[in-house]
Amino acid sequence: MIDFEKIQKRVYQDILEKLPDYLTYHNLAHTQYVSEKALFLAGIEKISESEIELLRLAALFHDTGFVENPKNHEEIGCGIATKYLKDLVSDEDLKKIHGMIMATKIPQTPTNQLERIIADADLEYLGTDDFLRQGNALYEELLHFNPSLSEQAWNELQLTFLEKHDYHTDYCKKYREPKKQENIESVKEKLKVL
């Protein structure tokens, strides 16, 4: 059995607590949110304890690549996960963890139940009342990399993203999709005003 708390503490100290302040979205709070949602969905999907352990590890590492580069951060995160976990998990389990990390890459293309869970956990907020707050945090982060990104351009980007996005778990399809449709309408309203 892996000592998850010990690994989590190391990853928090080594990476997630050291992420730059301009990462207002891809930060420790986001990792904690995704971990929480992944566990929630895992409970509904009734996956095994050993799979839950792998899911928790994947959620922990899924955005660690931001410490090096926002582009291809999923691939970088797989490398970081390997460095931390290669002596603790089997090659087969490491492959599953890599698969889950890569399932969060946009556009999402999960290929199994665990990948569908983490993909939905990562973007679950799109279909919640927290959409505006998290969206604003992401806009603020993107402004750091592209200071000329106007609110109009951001809302157009968000609308395109929302319209292309699909949930992958039955729970999110049933309980998050309706609110996501409302959020799409609210972005369309903003675009009319601008």
N, C-alpha and C positions, 0 to 999 in steps of 0.2 A: 504493500500500500504506500502510495506517495504521500509525503508530508506537504500537502497543498499549501497550508498556511506559511510554511517556511519558504517555499518557492515564491509565493505571492509577496511576502515581505521583501525578499531579495529583489524581485522585479520592480516593486514599488520604489525601493530605495535606489536601485541602480539606474532605473529608466524613467518610470512613470512620474515620479516626484521631481525629476530633473527636466521634464519637457519644458520648452520655452513658454513664457506667459502669453505669447501671441497665438498659441494653440488654444483658442477659447472654446473649441468644440472637441477636437481630438486630444483629450487630456485624461487625467486620472478619473475624473467624474464620469466621463463617457465610458471608460472601461468598466467602472463599477456598475453603471446603468446597464450595459450590454450583458455583463455577468449575471446581474439580477434577473433580467428579462429571459436570458437563456435558461436559467434554472427554473423559472416560472413555466416556460414553454416545455421544458424537459419533463416537468411534473405532469403536465397535461398529456404529453405524448407517451408517457409511461416508459421511459427508457431506463436501462439498467444502471446500477450504481457505478459500474466500471465505465460505462459510456458517459455518465454525468461527470465523472472525474476528467475524462478527456475533453469534454465540452467546456468545463471550467478552465482548463489549461489553455484551450484555444481562445476563449474569450479574454483571458488574461494577456495573451501575447498578440491578439489580433491587430492592434495598432502600435505596437512597440517600435515598428519600423520608422515611425515619425521621428524618432530620436536621430535618425540619419538623414532621411529624405522623404518628403510627402509623396513623391512620385515612386511608384512601385513599392510602397511601404509594406504591402502584404508579403511580397517575396522577401524583403529584408526581415520582416517579422518572423517568417519561417526559419530564416537563418539564425535569428536570435533565439527562437524556441529550441532549435536543434542544439545550440550551444549550452543552454540551461538544462535541457531534458535528455540529451543523448545517453547519459549513464543511468537514467532513472526509468525510462520507458523503453519498450521494445521498438524495433524499427517499424513494425506494423502499426503500432499505436502512434508513433511519431508521424507516419504517413497520414494517418487519420486526422491528426492535429493540423498538419500542413493543409490538408484538404479543407478543413473547416476555416482556417485563416483565409485561404484563397477564395472560399465561398462568399467572403464579405467584399471581394473586389467588385467594382462596378463596371459593367453590368453584372449583376449577380447570376451565377449559373450553378446553384447547388445540385449535387448529384445523388445525395442520400439524406436520410432522416436527420442525422446530426448536422449536416451542412445546411439543411433547410431551417433548422432551429436557430443556428447562429446567424444566418443571413437575415432572418426575420427579427431576431433580437437586436441586431445592429441598426435596423431602420424602422423598428416598431413605432418609434415616436411620430412617424409620418401620419399615423392614424390615431393620434391622441390630442388632448388639449394642450400638451406640451410642445406641439409643433412650432408655434410661433417663437417661443423662447429658445428652443434648440436651433431653429432655423436662423434666428438673429445671431446666435453664438457662431454658427458656421459662416454666416455672411461676414462677421467681424474678422474671423480667421482668414477668410479668402481675401479680404481687403489688405491684409498684411502682405500677401503675395502679389496682389494686383490692386494697388491703391486707386486705380481709375475705374474700378468696377462700380457702376452706378446702381442705385436701388432698382431702377427699371430693368437693367441687364440681369441683376440678381433674381428678380421676380420671374423674368422670362426663363432663366436657367432652372429655377425651382419648379416652374410649371411644367417644363419639358421633362424634368426628372420625375416628378410626381406622376405624370401621365404615362411614362414608360415603365414605372415601377410596378412590380407584382409581389404580393405576399406569397409565401410558399407553404406555410402550415395552415391547417384547417382553422385553428383558433384565430389567427390573424386575418384570414380571409373573411371569417364570419364577424369578428368583433373589432377589427381595426380598419378594414376596407371602407365601411360606411363613413366613418369619421374622416378618413383620408379623402374621400370624395368631397366632403364638406370643406376640408382644407384646400382642396384644388379650387373650389368655388371662391374661397376667400382670397386666394392669390389672384384669380381672374379679376375679382372686384378691385384689388389694389392696382392691377395693370390698367384698368379703365380710368382710375383716378389720376394716375401718373401721366 
